[in-house]
Amino acid sequence: MTNEKTTAVRRVISFIKIVWTVSIIVAATAIGALIGWENHGLVGAMALGFVGLVAGGFISSPTFLLQVLP
């Protein structure tokens, strides 16, 4: 019984981590694209959307960000 409970809890935690990561990356990409679109047009939207994608990747995993920083 404890094995099943642990597995269920781990699945829920894993699911929450996936949803968190995807939502942060999508939000950062959308914000970057919106700011780029308003200030620089299509090229700015693509460029700042990519910057938002990378920034969202770092923001969604703080431990990875701390490993990259010296």
GUTORVO-942567 format. One line per field, with one value per residue: chain; x, y, z of N, C-alpha, C, O, CB in turn; residue number from 1. Coordinates in Angstrom, 3 decimals. Glycine has a CB too. Example, Ala and Ser with C-alpha at 12.3 -4.5 7.8 and 13.67 -1.06 7.14 Angstrom:
ch A;A
npx 13.190;12.850
npy -5.690;-2.250
npz 7.800;7.080
capx 12.300;13.670
capy -4.500;-1.060
capz 7.800;7.140
cpx 13.200;12.900
cpy -3.300;0.030
cpz 7.800;7.870
opx 14.236;13.409
opy -3.319;1.138
opz 8.465;8.039
cbpx 11.308;14.084
cbpy -4.473;-0.598
cbpz 9.046;5.725
i 1;2
//
This chain:
ch A;A;A;A;A;A;A;A;A;A;A;A;A;A;A;A;A;A;A;A;A;A;A;A;A;A;A;A;A;A;A;A;A;A;A;A;A;A;A;A;A;A;A;A;A;A;A;A;A;A;A;A;A;A;A;A;A;A;A;A;A;A;A;A;A;A;A;A;A;A
npx 0.824;1.928;3.838;2.277;1.037;3.214;4.094;1.875;1.893;4.352;3.839;1.895;3.374;5.331;3.718;2.776;5.184;5.769;3.591;4.046;6.558;5.961;3.955;5.338;7.337;5.781;4.413;6.564;7.587;5.379;5.098;7.549;7.265;5.039;5.957;8.052;6.588;5.024;6.956;8.904;7.870;7.376;9.903;11.066;9.230;9.704;12.405;12.455;10.602;12.016;14.057;12.492;11.693;14.097;14.710;12.478;12.967;15.151;13.973;11.966;13.272;14.831;17.036;18.685;19.351;20.847;23.034;24.233;25.025;27.971
npy -1.193;1.284;1.599;2.009;4.403;6.151;6.107;7.261;9.806;10.740;10.802;12.813;15.014;15.113;15.690;18.242;19.670;19.535;20.936;23.444;24.173;24.260;26.241;28.540;28.852;29.250;31.603;33.437;33.445;34.425;36.985;38.145;38.044;39.695;42.195;42.588;42.664;44.972;46.983;46.586;45.253;42.414;41.082;41.825;40.627;37.917;37.729;38.653;36.896;34.501;35.110;35.305;32.643;31.323;32.657;31.910;29.202;29.243;30.528;28.753;26.669;27.080;25.874;25.049;27.526;28.577;26.896;27.636;30.257;31.836
npz 0.000;0.779;-1.205;-3.497;-2.790;-2.562;-5.192;-6.463;-5.313;-6.212;-8.942;-9.079;-8.155;-10.130;-12.337;-11.612;-11.661;-14.404;-15.509;-14.314;-15.432;-18.212;-18.238;-17.295;-19.247;-21.551;-20.815;-20.504;-23.107;-24.523;-23.384;-24.129;-26.940;-27.283;-26.322;-28.123;-30.538;-30.211;-30.055;-32.078;-34.281;-36.492;-36.651;-34.224;-32.512;-32.992;-32.220;-29.504;-28.499;-28.664;-26.858;-24.571;-24.423;-23.777;-21.374;-19.892;-19.648;-17.887;-15.675;-14.937;-13.731;-10.998;-9.702;-11.773;-12.812;-10.695;-10.809;-13.182;-12.793;-11.563
capx 0.000;2.774;4.465;1.296;0.828;4.411;4.084;0.835;2.354;5.418;3.204;1.255;4.432;5.925;2.746;2.781;6.431;5.637;2.648;4.734;7.577;5.321;3.254;6.310;7.986;4.789;4.163;7.730;7.649;4.291;5.418;8.618;6.727;4.153;6.782;8.736;5.627;4.605;8.054;9.766;7.201;7.474;11.250;11.212;8.412;10.410;13.646;12.167;9.933;13.085;14.684;11.547;11.749;15.313;14.547;11.488;13.643;15.932;13.087;11.163;14.090;15.781;18.265;19.535;19.839;21.894;24.203;24.850;25.647;29.184
capy 0.000;2.467;1.725;2.614;5.783;6.890;6.243;8.218;11.135;11.129;11.141;14.123;16.021;15.198;16.386;19.651;20.248;19.685;22.043;24.669;24.489;24.645;27.522;29.627;29.051;29.846;32.980;34.266;33.577;35.311;38.358;38.608;38.264;40.868;43.404;42.729;43.043;46.356;47.925;46.386;44.538;40.961;40.621;41.997;39.610;36.636;37.800;38.713;35.645;33.531;35.508;34.892;31.188;30.979;33.168;31.054;27.963;29.490;30.887;27.610;25.768;27.907;25.156;25.119;28.904;28.745;26.145;28.354;31.453;31.498
capz 0.000;0.803;-2.519;-4.404;-2.372;-2.939;-6.641;-6.811;-4.905;-7.144;-10.224;-8.935;-8.077;-11.465;-13.186;-11.224;-12.170;-15.856;-15.757;-13.915;-16.428;-19.475;-18.091;-17.182;-20.545;-22.465;-20.398;-20.821;-24.565;-24.946;-22.972;-25.014;-28.279;-27.230;-26.222;-29.408;-31.568;-30.011;-30.211;-33.244;-35.357;-36.603;-36.317;-32.783;-31.846;-33.076;-31.440;-28.068;-28.159;-28.408;-25.589;-23.535;-24.328;-23.029;-20.009;-19.233;-19.284;-16.676;-14.565;-14.516;-12.924;-10.259;-9.384;-12.967;-12.890;-9.696;-11.253;-14.288;-12.245;-10.787
cpx 0.867;3.487;3.536;1.079;2.019;4.451;3.047;1.274;3.451;4.851;2.563;2.303;5.095;5.003;2.727;4.038;6.358;4.725;3.302;5.730;6.956;4.649;4.225;6.968;7.024;4.534;5.334;7.865;6.580;4.573;6.517;8.113;5.824;4.954;7.522;7.815;5.249;5.721;8.814;9.122;7.483;8.848;11.501;10.417;9.112;11.656;13.354;11.350;10.948;13.811;13.786;11.538;12.951;15.188;13.535;12.073;14.468;15.031;12.331;11.946;15.152;17.081;19.219;20.142;20.975;23.174;24.952;25.590;26.873;29.057
cpy 1.255;2.675;2.405;4.079;6.650;7.119;7.272;9.641;11.622;11.510;12.520;15.228;16.208;15.953;17.884;20.344;20.478;20.853;23.382;25.101;24.971;26.006;28.698;29.905;29.694;31.304;33.889;34.478;34.541;36.764;38.936;38.915;39.500;42.167;43.646;43.193;44.517;47.353;47.793;45.615;43.040;40.432;40.746;40.969;38.262;36.639;37.792;37.513;34.556;33.837;35.107;33.393;30.740;31.439;32.323;29.720;28.117;29.765;29.666;26.629;26.577;27.180;25.162;26.509;29.122;27.987;26.886;29.582;31.069;31.832
cpz 0.000;-0.525;-3.507;-4.066;-2.773;-4.442;-7.077;-6.464;-5.850;-8.505;-10.175;-8.903;-9.431;-12.419;-12.886;-11.737;-13.672;-16.190;-15.416;-14.983;-17.723;-19.348;-17.997;-18.525;-21.540;-22.101;-20.759;-22.326;-25.061;-24.573;-23.853;-26.410;-28.311;-27.176;-27.535;-30.514;-31.440;-30.308;-31.529;-34.386;-35.327;-36.183;-34.814;-32.005;-31.865;-32.189;-29.938;-27.597;-27.862;-27.105;-24.418;-23.331;-23.501;-21.577;-19.232;-18.829;-18.024;-15.473;-14.040;-13.661;-12.180;-9.917;-10.559;-13.097;-11.892;-10.058;-12.343;-13.780;-11.431;-9.324
opx 0.560;3.716;3.958;0.950;1.840;4.803;3.314;1.047;3.466;5.338;2.677;2.138;5.389;5.466;2.668;3.971;6.830;5.046;3.131;5.743;7.381;4.760;3.956;7.139;7.416;4.447;5.126;8.218;6.847;4.313;6.430;8.486;5.854;4.660;7.608;8.200;5.164;5.447;9.319;9.790;7.788;8.942;12.091;10.862;9.113;11.927;13.943;11.402;10.775;14.140;14.272;11.392;12.829;15.522;13.727;11.717;14.487;15.303;12.084;11.349;16.263;18.132;20.432;21.313;21.962;24.269;26.176;26.664;26.837;29.992
opy 2.205;3.815;3.277;4.910;7.763;8.205;8.074;10.570;12.789;12.442;13.300;16.261;17.333;16.766;18.701;21.482;21.502;21.669;24.354;26.263;25.985;26.837;29.756;31.064;30.589;32.154;34.992;35.570;35.379;37.671;40.088;39.929;40.264;43.119;44.782;44.020;45.228;48.460;48.789;45.349;42.472;39.451;39.851;40.490;37.545;35.663;37.010;37.153;33.777;32.930;34.625;32.915;29.878;30.693;32.056;29.168;27.220;29.285;29.556;25.833;26.741;27.816;25.267;26.650;29.783;28.387;26.785;29.913;30.089;31.604
opz -0.720;-0.929;-4.267;-4.965;-3.270;-4.903;-7.972;-7.239;-6.240;-9.144;-11.120;-9.551;-9.833;-13.220;-13.805;-12.200;-14.166;-17.055;-16.152;-15.392;-18.275;-20.249;-18.567;-18.905;-22.289;-22.987;-21.264;-22.770;-25.923;-25.365;-24.278;-27.001;-29.275;-27.900;-28.003;-31.340;-32.441;-30.770;-32.046;-35.385;-34.278;-35.446;-34.209;-30.962;-30.864;-31.490;-29.192;-26.421;-26.925;-26.340;-23.394;-22.206;-22.630;-20.657;-18.045;-17.787;-17.180;-14.373;-12.839;-12.936;-12.684;-9.848;-10.375;-13.450;-12.215;-9.661;-12.430;-14.281;-10.686;-8.556
cbpx -0.937;3.788;4.875;-0.037;0.600;5.667;3.804;-0.474;2.871;6.432;2.151;0.392;5.476;6.222;1.341;2.682;7.618;5.095;1.345;5.449;8.450;4.290;2.362;7.375;8.501;3.460;3.898;9.007;7.482;2.972;5.849;9.717;5.948;3.219;7.790;9.367;4.373;4.120;9.001;10.995;7.621;7.176;12.309;10.784;7.033;10.800;14.442;11.425;9.005;14.081;14.958;10.160;11.808;16.564;14.098;10.299;14.524;16.883;12.092;10.611;14.750;15.139;17.956;18.727;18.690;21.391;23.792;23.796;24.647;30.379
cbpy -0.001;2.363;0.356;1.858;5.856;6.145;4.890;7.872;11.112;9.991;10.092;14.169;15.627;13.789;15.792;19.791;19.337;18.394;21.855;24.471;23.277;23.587;27.492;29.288;27.712;29.049;33.038;33.624;32.205;34.862;38.396;37.574;37.025;40.778;43.285;41.428;42.163;46.546;47.759;45.678;45.106;40.534;41.422;43.385;39.498;36.333;39.065;40.002;35.205;33.518;37.042;35.361;30.564;31.618;34.647;30.832;27.497;30.664;31.969;26.899;24.674;28.399;23.726;24.766;29.904;28.284;24.768;28.757;32.244;32.217
cbpz 1.205;1.923;-3.047;-4.342;-0.854;-2.482;-7.303;-6.090;-3.444;-7.303;-10.595;-7.659;-7.028;-12.014;-12.990;-9.694;-11.838;-16.490;-14.925;-12.573;-16.694;-19.904;-16.853;-16.132;-21.098;-22.427;-18.893;-20.266;-25.242;-24.320;-21.490;-25.089;-28.751;-26.010;-25.050;-29.802;-31.479;-28.594;-29.086;-32.827;-36.687;-38.026;-37.106;-32.377;-32.515;-34.534;-31.815;-27.736;-29.290;-29.568;-25.562;-23.879;-25.726;-23.689;-20.036;-20.139;-20.416;-16.894;-15.008;-15.719;-13.810;-8.994;-8.971;-14.239;-12.623;-8.345;-11.750;-15.324;-11.382;-11.349
i 1;2;3;4;5;6;7;8;9;10;11;12;13;14;15;16;17;18;19;20;21;22;23;24;25;26;27;28;29;30;31;32;33;34;35;36;37;38;39;40;41;42;43;44;45;46;47;48;49;50;51;52;53;54;55;56;57;58;59;60;61;62;63;64;65;66;67;68;69;70
//
